[in-house]
Amino acid sequence: LVSAGLDTVGIRMPRHPIAQEFLTLCETPVCAPSANLSGRPSPTDWKAVYEDLNGRIDCILQGDVTEIGLESTVVDCTSSDPILLRLGAISFEELREVIPCLRTYKPLEGEPVRSPGLRHKHYAPMGSVFIVSDPRQIEEQLEPTAYIGLHEPVGDFHIKKICSSVQEYAHELYAFFRQCDRLGIRKIFCEKVSDVGIGAALMDRLKRASEK
């Protein structure tokens, strides 16, 4: 259960004060999965946890909306040269400043998944996700659609979210996906961003969500 069939375990120390107080009161390490159904967008507030897990868990610790919005970065430190398994809030560039020998993960054919969030289709809403380079070129759709990105698109959308920065885009993505699910949106257009900093993690999530 703890290792998911691997010979490693993932260890993290949250900085949220509610999580820290909970761990202190437990007085023991806590084994816990993600607070969402497998493959679904990660929850960014307690209400999203309730949507996925109501009736499956005993209680929810109610905290604020998550600070960053995307999952944590995962680094494999079991070899002499650490490997970045999952892109996250702490970017590859930031990690290389303190771990110069850090390298990126290149999975082998048939190799077990080494970290959560590495399956081809993951973090996905119920509707189809389309990544667009230029939101002005989105063709008019007959069915209800949604858009999220940095620039104003052309045309009408059932809902849209224009973000002021890549950081805000990353912060709002999963909440936007879940809003689309509640409204029954079947097509979600997401603007492509530069693949650097937290933008790399954001693009990783968008690509996995858009997998067929």
Secondary structure, DSSP 8 states (H G I E B T S, - for coil): --STTSS---------HHHHHHHHHHTS------SS-TTS---SSHHHHHHHHTTTSS--------SSSS---EEE-SSSS-EEEE--SS-HHHHHHH-TT-EE----TT----STT-SSS-S--SSEEEEES-GGG----SS-EEEEESS--SS--SEEEE-SSHHHHHHHHHHHHHHHHHHT--EEEEE---SSTHHHHHHHHHHHHT--
